[in-house]
Amino acid sequence: MASSISGIHDLNPQKLSGKAGIQTAALTQRQFLSFPRKQQQQAKVVFVAGENDVVLQLEKDPGRLWSRYVEWLYQNKEVGLYLDVSRVGFSESFVGEMEGLFEKAFEDMENLEKGAISNPDEGRMVGHYWLRNSNLAPKPILTQQIDDALHSILAFANHVVSGSIMSPSGGRFTQILSVGIGGSALGPQFVAQALAPDNPPLKISFIDNTDPAGIDHQIAQLGRELASTLVIVISKSGGTPETRNGLLEVQKAFRDAGLVFAKQGVAITQENSLLDNTARIEGWLARFPMFDWVGGRTSEMSAVGLLPAALQGIDIREMLAGAAVMDEATRTTEVRNNPAALLALSWYWASNGVGSKDMVVLPYKDSLLLFSRYLQQLVMESLGKEFDLDGNRVNQGLTVYGNKGSTDQHAYIQQLREGVPNFFATFIEVLRDRPPGHDWELEPGVTCGDYLFGMLHGTRSALYNNDRESITVTIEEVTPRSVGAMIALYERAVGLYASLVNINAYHQPGVEAGKKAAAEVLALQKRVLTVLNEASCKEPVEPLTLDEIADRCHAPEDIEMIYKIIAHIAANDRALIAEGHCGSPRSIKVYIGECNVDALYD
Ligand SMILES: O=P(O)(O)OC[C@H]1O[C@](O)(CO)[C@@H](O)[C@@H]1O
């Protein structure tokens, strides 16, 4: 565990043998004190072995740091990606200690790719890697399904973009409205922002919540173009409430505008799900499959991500190719040569394998803004688990947040540099500033992009000089290939890390608790309305206190929730009337203006 340098003053001169690596030296107090003062200040105690021994990091020495940079730098020429972990302070001995765990992680990954039930709780295979190389799928039928799906995605997108599939009004489709949440939204949102051309054949917008005002806003923005909007409803399960609500709201907007939704609706979901059956029975324009063995958060290279991308004119074959190259590169069992393993190693080191530090993701490129949000689900839904695979309570996880640089330098980087040292950073650097031929010098010898570059490296150094570790992922350009590769890189890193800490990365039992509680709130609301309706239909009307409502609902323990339900309904111009002061709940008496609410709420 890292501690401050002031913690070594009582150490006796005694050398640790075999612990010194290039960046890490075993020293005695005397040896340490013989270093120049500046170096003493910069050094960090990273390991205290007993009360007499101490291992210090000396990586602030520029020569050693450069050696470390060169020694650990990973490059993938095929996708133009570099990974620098030199600013993470793991020692050689730590890498050695991790060997056994990595052997196991590589074995787990190999089995996963061969079709093992790697998601034991749900009894599922985990096959997102097959999506970019269908020959790896463990059964020919799966290879066939992947190839067929890709073929139909490309064909449909071509037809829509070329105008051979037209909107019912006779013109081309001009807009996509994507309805989905979580893994059924975050990948498409990230990729759209990263890769869609300035004037795509179809522009995309998203409904990714059950917020009525947010939905209204998206529909209002489409305006008359609703008639030329392709609505893609994405849900693996086909039963997610937020997505269902989004669909119902959009269908109502179509009815109000005199349009026939089915002629513009596309479903991406598992075969025979509620959504699939609805789309089939209602005769929607098209349906595309989501496979049981692809999880929502790793579904960007399935129809979920590929269809919207292709419709925006993004080269999806290149995305797949970039991911396939990275998949291959991350199959090697040599940690130093495997960028996903290097990430997992760095995460493990930085967070002590228990998520003790947060991962701050800072892409220095506006188009990659949503990468941190995308990674938030990929990492946190995968790694944030209460129990390990042996049933021990471990409360694992790795917190991810961040937006973009240099914007964030003017927001929270003050705290990162000087405040609580509870994080490590990941810089995403893009070498190409602009398409060729557009650059100019806004002051002699300096472009706008040089500033962005300077800001990134300045922040990286400033953090490091204050003992804040960082990883830097560099890509040459933001292209379908490099974006595909980055997605694949992080998918694999998460999978390997999950094995290192012995958890199931592919289920999400914790999400169910929130969904169940939400369903209970809605069930309670129905009971409250029934009770109020009965009282309000009496002659004369019988206004009820909160206690009386809770009592008649047989739910005295839920009185606070009943108060919130009533306050919410009353705030929304519904038939319910609450008299008294909302600030003093006991004063409230409630009744319903008209006693015909049964029909409305049953
Ligand atoms: O695609 P679906 O089934 O609508 O699920 C959406 C999201 O909801 C979650 O299941 C969490 O509730 C995510 O894992 C998933 O990506």
The ligand as a Gaussian input file, in Angstrom:
#p B3LYP/6-31G(d) Opt

LIG

0 1
 O      -31.508000      -4.249000     -23.866000
 P      -32.427000      -4.322000     -22.690000
 O      -32.860000      -5.715000     -22.394000
 O      -33.581000      -3.394000     -22.873000
 O      -31.610000      -3.852000     -21.427000
 C      -31.092000      -2.561000     -21.330000
 C      -30.075000      -2.473000     -20.228000
 O      -30.657000      -2.809000     -19.007000
 C      -29.760000      -3.587000     -18.232000
 O      -30.192000      -4.885000     -18.234000
 C      -29.724000      -3.133000     -16.857000
 O      -31.017000      -3.087000     -16.380000
 C      -28.453000      -3.468000     -18.953000
 O      -27.583000      -4.480000     -18.658000
 C      -28.911000      -3.412000     -20.351000
 O      -27.929000      -2.957000     -21.209000

